[in-house]
C-alpha cells in the first residue's frame, strides 16, 4: 500500500512534514529519544501514518495566531500575519512575520517530534472500543472509566508550539470520559 504525505497548502493536504524531512529532523535528537522512530520494526508506511496522525492532532488541538494563507487549505498552516517570534506575554507583536507560503520549521519539528512520541504508543493499532467499560441497550446505560489519553501532546511539542498558538487539548492529564448515563422511566 502506498501512502503519500501531501504538504502543499491545498484542500487535499494531510501533513506538515514528509518522511525524508522528518527523518532528518529526528536524526538531530539524542539516540535515546529517537530509538522508537529508527527501529527497524517501524516501516515507512507506519511512519507516514504517524506523521499524518501527528499533523491531525496538532491541527485539532491548537488554535494558532494569524490566519490561514489560503481560505481553502485543508490544514492550519501555512498562515499569514504570524510574527516570527510568536506572541509575547504582553500581547505585543513584532513587525517581522513568518513566510505565509511555507510551513515554518517549528511546525515541522513539532510534527516530527509528536510522530516520534506516537511511535511509542499503539495508536495505529488501537481500537477505539478498547476504552469502553460498560454499555447497556435496554433503558440505555453507558458507563466509561477514566483512562490515559494515548494522544497526549508531550511537553517538548507543547513548548515548541506555545509561542504561536494556544493548546486547546489535554496535556499530561487523564482524559475525561463519560462515567455514567442512565435513562429510566
N, C-alpha and C positions, 0 to 999 in steps of 0.2 A: 504494500500500500504506500502510495506517495502522498506526502503532505507538504504543502507549500506555505511558508510564512510570508504574508503579504504586508510589507512595511510602508507602502505608499499611502499618502493621505486621501484615500478614496473610500467609496462606500463598502468595498469588499476587504478592506484592511483587517488583519486579525492579529498583528503582532508589532511590538515596538523594536524588536531586535531579532535579526536572523541568527541561525545556529552558528555560523562561522564567527560572527562578531561576538556572540555570547561566549563562545569558547575562548576567544582572545581576551575578553574582559575577565573571565573567571580564572584564566591562567595566571593572572597577576595576583591572585589571592593566595594565602598560605595553603599548603597541601592539605592540612587537616580540615580546612573548611570546604575544599573542593573535591575531596575523596569520593563523595557520593555522585558528583557530576561526571567525573572522568573514569568512573568504574566501568569496566567492560560490559557488565550486565545491563547498563543503561544505553540502549542503542539510539541512533539518530532520530528515529521516528518518535520514540518516547520523549527525547529531549525537545523536539519540536512541539509536541503536545504540551509539555511543561511550560515552554516559552509562551505559547498561545494562552494557556491557562493563567500564567502569571500576568500577562497583559490584561486579561479579562478581570482578574481580581483587583489589579491596580485601578482599572477604569471604573469598576463598580464601587470601590471603597474610598476613592479620593475625589474631592472637588478642588480643581486647580484654579489658580488665578489666571487672568487673561480670558481670552475667548478662542474657540476653535478657528483655525485659519480658513477652513472651507466649511460652510454650513452642512454640506452633505457627507463629510468624512465620517467614517464608522467609529473611530476612536477619538479620545480627548486630545491627543497630540498628533501633529504639531499644533501650536497655539500662537496667537498674536497677543501683543501687549503684555508679555511676561518679562519682568525685569531679570536681568542676568543673575543678580544676587538674590533673587526672590524677594519676599516681603520682609521688612524689618519689623521687630516687635512694636515699634511706634506706629506702624502702618504707612511709613513713608516709602515711596517707590523711588528708585533711581532712574536715570534717563536712558541707560543702555538696555536694550531688550534682546532676548533670545531670538535667533532667526526663526521666522514664522513659517519657513518652508521645509524644516527638518525636525526630526525628533532629537531633542538635546541629549547629550551624553549622560546626564544624571538620570534620565528616564530609562535609557538603555542599561545602565549599570544596575539600577533598582530592579528592572525586569529580569535581568540575568541572575541577580542575587536571589530574588524570590523564586525563580525556577529552580535554582540550586537547592534552596531550602525545601521546596516541594518535592524534590527528588528523594528526600529522606523520609517522606510520608508515602502512604499508599493511595494518594488522592486519585490517581488514574484508574485504579482497580476497585476503589471503594464504592460500594453500593449504597445509595442514599438511604435505603431502608434499614441499613445496619444499626442506625441510631434509634430506631423505633423500639419502644419498650412495650407499649400496650395499645391495642385498638379493639373496639367493640362496635359492632354494627347495630344490633338491637338496642334501641334507646340511646344511640350514639354515645360512646365513651372513648375518649382519646386521652392517653396519658404518656408523657415523654419524660425522660430523665435529663439531668444536666450532664453534658459530655464535653470533652475537649474539642475545640474547633481546630480541625486539621489544616484549615486555610488561614490561620493567624498570620498576620504580616509580622515578620521578625523585626526586632529593633533596628538592625542595620539598614533595612529597606525604609522603615519609617523615618529614621534620621536623615537618609538621603533625600527623601521627598518633602519633608515637613516645611521647608522654606518656600516651596512652590505650590503647596496645597494643604488642604485640611483633611485629615483622616476621618471618615465617617463610620468606620467599621469597628472591629473588635480586636484590641491589642492585648495579648497576654492574659486574657480573662476567659473564664468558661463561657461558652455560648449559651445564651438564654434560650430555653426550649419550652414548649408548652408542657406543663406538668399535669394538667387535668382539664378536660372538657366533659361535662355531663349534661345530658338532656333528659329531663324527667317530666312526665305528665301526671 
